[in-house]
Amino acid sequence: MLKTRSYNHTRLCFPGWKPMFYLLPVFFLVACNNLKKIPAGDALYTGATLKIDSLKGKKKEGKELHEELSSLLRPKPNRKILGMRVRLSAYNLAGNPKKESSIGGWLKYKFGEPPVLMSQVNLERNISVLQNRMENDGYFQVRVTGDTQIVKQKGSAKYHVEAGPQYSVANVYYDSTSSVLNDAILSVTRESLLKTGVPFSLNIIREERDRIDDSLKQRCFYFFDPDYLIVQVDSTIGDHKVNLYVKVKAETPREARQVYHIRDVFIFPGYRLSSPASDTSKTNMTYNKGYYVRDERKQYKPRLFEHTMQFSPGDVYNRTDHNTTLSRLVNLGLFRFVKNRLQPVENKDSALLDAYYYLTPSPRQALRSEVNASTKSNNLTGS
């Protein structure tokens, strides 16, 4: 007797793919008609091509530069999926839906993309952007040209960048005029990002300004700002090199040129965010080893702040002590919010700061324990 075997065939179903399977032919048909909805006298923008000359022997740098410059061009053309502008097709297919929550509304406003037109392409702006970007990287003899082309309601743009030689840094000069501020700047030039022989870069100049500002904050110049520094570029020395002159702007205010000391430190350990501004008069505070504390409920021991605060009266200001103090107050776990304010003392003949610390207490935690005892009929007693 022959035995027969039965096989159960399992059918694999992908519910999410089924509607898309039926919609793909529709998208394909609509894609063929995308150009019919382009306004008269305009064209569909299909993208831009970019060519860069004068980067021989710099394949890696040329590739990175090409990618960077291409990312700056605007507008971006409609995206493609499998070579088709499916999102544009969905936008056209949806028509004018009355409700955004409908299928047509989803196709048009969520999934779809409106057509990107040639009338949106600002050729002169793109040329200017490319020119500036190249000059920021030291290509001072760059020449950028651009053109557009339209064929059968489809348009594109072409850009040609003649880079020329890239300039490098020959020398870096700092202002040696004797002053407290200039002397402080000269003391941190050993770590300078501006070095002889490196390619000119505006980004590196900005980073150097920020580095000097951070160093000056560590050296008590509380009100200094990187915008007070100017770096002048002399590109006329020849051999495709530049000299850099780092100076403090003449209009830099007096307070930015001064070294600041801490006069008084005020601490408010019971500060509430919803309460009005705290009274900062010393008559309402308790003085303890250099600090004025307003702790009306006597919740915290004075030595807590002695070990936590990094600022003491008479100390020079520096950013490290400032950040360390805030970090320590937060890490105590006693305060929900920690806020700090540094206020210059209103005295033209001094460079002093009063430090204020506003501490909002965290909700108190309760701990409860219970002890139970039981006695059984067999005279055994347990916990």
Number of C-alpha atoms within 10 A of each C-alpha: 3 4 5 6 6 6 6 6 6 6 6 6 8 8 8 8 10 10 10 12 10 10 13 12 11 14 21 14 13 20 20 11 14 18 15 11 11 16 11 8 8 15 22 25 24 18 19 19 12 15 12 17 12 14 17 8 8 9 10 10 12 16 12 11 16 15 12 13 18 16 10 13 21 16 16 15 17 20 14 11 8 6 7 15 21 22 23 24 25 26 24 22 20 16 12 12 15 9 10 14 12 11 11 21 19 17 23 24 16 14 14 22 19 14 22 20 21 24 12 13 20 12 17 12 12 20 20 13 15 24 22 15 17 24 18 15 17 25 23 19 15 19 15 18 16 16 13 13 11 15 9 8 17 17 20 20 18 15 21 17 21 19 20 17 16 20 23 22 22 20 14 17 12 15 14 11 10 8 11 11 19 16 13 16 21 14 12 13 14 9 11 15 16 20 16 16 13 13 19 27 19 15 11 15 18 16 15 21 22 16 17 23 22 18 18 25 20 17 19 21 26 26 17 23 17 17 13 17 20 17 20 13 14 14 18 10 10 9 11 17 22 24 19 22 15 18 18 18 12 9 7 14 12 10 16 15 20 18 22 24 23 23 19 19 20 22 22 22 23 20 22 15 11 6 7 8 9 11 11 14 9 12 9 13 18 15 15 12 11 15 21 22 21 21 18 13 8 10 10 13 9 17 10 11 19 15 10 16 19 16 23 18 17 14 15 20 22 22 17 12 15 17 11 15 20 17 13 15 21 16 11 10 11 16 18 12 16 17 14 13 12 15 11 19 15 10 8 9 7 14 18 25 23 16 21 18 21 20 22 18 17 12 9 6 5 5 4 4 4 4 5 6 7 8 10 8 6 6 7 8 10 9 7
